[in-house]
Amino acid sequence: MKALVTGATGMVGRRVVERLQKDGWQIAAWVRSEKKARAVLGGGVELVPVEEGARGLRGGCIGCDAVINLAGEPLFAQRWTDRRRSRLLESRVFLTREVVNALEGMERRPQVFVSASAVGYYGDRGEEELIETSGVGDDFLAHLCSEWEKAAIDAESLDIRVVPLRFGIVLSPTGGFLAKLLPQFKAGVGGTFGSGRQYMSWIHIDDLVEIIAMSLVDTRYRGPINAVAPAPVTNKEFAKTFGAVLSRPSIVAVPSMALKIAVGEGSEALLASQRVLPSRLVSLGFRYQYPEMSKALSNVISALE
Ligand SMILES: NC(=O)c1ccc[n+]([C@@H]2O[C@H](COP(=O)([O-])OP(=O)(O)OC[C@H]3O[C@@H](n4cnc5c(N)ncnc54)[C@H](OP(=O)(O)O)[C@@H]3O)[C@@H](O)[C@H]2O)c1
């Protein structure tokens, strides 16, 4: 079995590659820097440099049973200027189209295309319980996710099973959201964002990797799937649990305005409320290793410290 992975050097990609290699998959990775990718992924991965364009991409897909699309410019690394928004879109929507276009030109195509999306698809929805059939939101991130998913779903017309996975915030010991917050919480100055009443939907990296692995082999996985734990929490509950796991207070509140000054309009996403439920995963009988926040946080924080 062989899979082509985009975004293989990222936080999620690395873990997916590692897991699939253990399961006996051969991996080709579509990469921007061969040097970085070799250092991160080791010698056992075939590297397909992006400079080789569509022809190279098609070459990398030859013999593949699956494509896993995880690439995208980091959402919160810089302020969301117009230029930055274009980069965020291009690195997801255009890149996904490029992959689907490459697949179109192939004689023997992969059977499945698993493509990342995010719970940002739903926008800011307060306490509403959101399942896969709930409508799309109306902010920038919702628009981005919707276009990203549409670009992926185009591969259905090529007889490829498409699984857009709407990731919640990924809890991982190798970076991302928690690693950024840990120093503040450890120093006892961590706390809520804005009112703290907004819901956060999250997933432990081990469960996410398992969802991706299942999507490759179980043909019942098709169409958008919320890749989230079954128990979304309010930001206040999250801060309280984080503080409790670290045995530190978590009484500080970062006002919305301060957050906006610090991260620009990206703060909208940190303050947006998404109470997302894994309706499809539950009906597929997916078994979580980390269904609850406290267990997931304890595991990740013990590995981070
Ligand atoms: N982590 C989360 O909490 C979370 C939540 C929801 C959705 N997601 C989405 O899930 C995907 C994977 O997440 P992650 O945490 O693994 O992200 P990550 O650690 O930031 O990795 C992103 C990957 O995309 C590649 N990339 C970035 N910009 C690119 C471009 N312009 N062209 C080609 N490749 C590019 C990076 O390659 P280089 O190594 O060359 O930089 C890297 O391999 C991302 O699209 C992310 O938006 C993540």
The ligand as an ORCA input file, in Angstrom:
! r2SCAN-3c Opt
* xyz 0 1
  N      -3.227     21.715     14.501
  C      -4.485     22.071     14.667
  O      -4.950     22.344     15.806
  C      -5.399     22.127     13.468
  C      -6.778     22.363     13.673
  C      -7.619     22.426     12.566
  C      -7.092     22.269     11.278
  N      -5.763     22.063     11.118
  C      -5.231     21.942      9.748
  O      -4.665     20.652      9.576
  C      -3.524     20.720      8.714
  C      -2.345     20.068      9.431
  O      -2.160     20.731     10.671
  P      -0.736     20.806     11.388
  O      -0.990     21.234     12.779
  O       0.026     19.572     11.108
  O      -0.070     22.026     10.589
  P       1.486     22.470     10.582
  O       2.242     21.808     11.679
  O       1.498     23.960     10.509
  O       2.028     21.860      9.203
  C       1.593     22.388      7.993
  C       2.251     21.650      6.847
  O       1.867     22.309      5.633
  C       3.023     22.629      4.872
  N       2.808     23.918      4.198
  C       2.604     25.116      4.779
  N       2.433     26.048      3.845
  C       2.556     25.437      2.644
  C       2.515     25.875      1.303
  N       2.317     27.174      1.006
  N       2.674     24.954      0.319
  C       2.895     23.654      0.621
  N       2.960     23.173      1.879
  C       2.787     24.063      2.870
  C       4.160     22.698      5.881
  O       5.355     22.423      5.167
  P       6.784     23.027      5.572
  O       7.363     22.006      6.521
  O       7.507     23.100      4.283
  O       6.550     24.362      6.218
  C       3.776     21.630      6.868
  O       4.199     20.369      6.397
  C      -3.278     22.203      8.420
  O      -3.782     22.514      7.159
  C      -4.079     22.918      9.506
  O      -4.598     24.173      9.106
  C      -4.898     21.976     12.176
*
